[in-house]
Amino acid sequence: MLNVPNTITVIRIIGSVCIPMLLLFEAKETGCLWALIIFIFCSVTDFLDGYFARRLNQTSNLGKMLDPIADKLLVILVLGFLTLVFGETYSYLLGIPSVIIITREIIVSGIREFFGSTEGDFSVMNLSKFKTGMQMTAIIFLLASQLRSFENFYLFHFGLIFLWIAAGFALYTGFVYSYRAVILLGEERK
């Protein structure tokens, strides 16, 4: 059922796919400007779909399925392509935190999928929300750093700092979710 929140989520999925395409074909100023605009829009829709679902009382199973997919696509595709775009100069500085974040996203998604609606508490931690905010801020800074208007603001360096902080939170929250999963699996064997 395509209601307002689900439509917003689908738009975020489409935007998430458009960003790497833009960076693939035009990684210079114009492509980064459009990628930045779309990324900011997608980041806002990440908040709006949940807000409207609660406000309009339009929560749905489709929305519960699509929202995490849209979130993962946005982060994984953009981080992967940023590493590709800036790889020559900053390969390990971007690559290592990106791999950590992407790995965590996949592991936590797998854990949530495996346990589904069982007794385990795998709901989103507040620290995970903070991590997401740090990731989004990092990506905004990294994209904006390619625009001549912002070249003297050290945005690339700030973007790297925020990305490494997000990677630290990703490691920690990934370990917490993994630990909870191991405990639950151990309890099932008893």
Sequence and secondary structure as in RCSB ss.txt:
>XXXX:A:sequence
MLNVPNTITVIRIIGSVCIPMLLLFEAKETGCLWALIIFIFCSVTDFLDGYFARRLNQTSNLGKMLDPIADKLLV
ILVLGFLTLVFGETYSYLLGIPSVIIITREIIVSGIREFFGSTEGDFSVMNLSKFKTGMQMTAIIFLLASQLRSF
ENFYLFHFGLIFLWIAAGFALYTGFVYSYRAVILLGEERK
>XXXX:A:secstr
   HHHHHHHHHHHHHHHHHHHHHH  SHHHHHHHHHHHHHHHHHHHHHHHHHHHTT   HHHHHHHHHHHHHHH
HHHHHHHHHHHHHHHHHHHHHHHHHHHHHHHHHHHHHHHHTTSS   S  HHHHHHHHHHHHHHHHHHHTTSGGG
TTTTHHHHHHHHHHHHHHHHHHHHHHHHHHHHHHHHHHH 
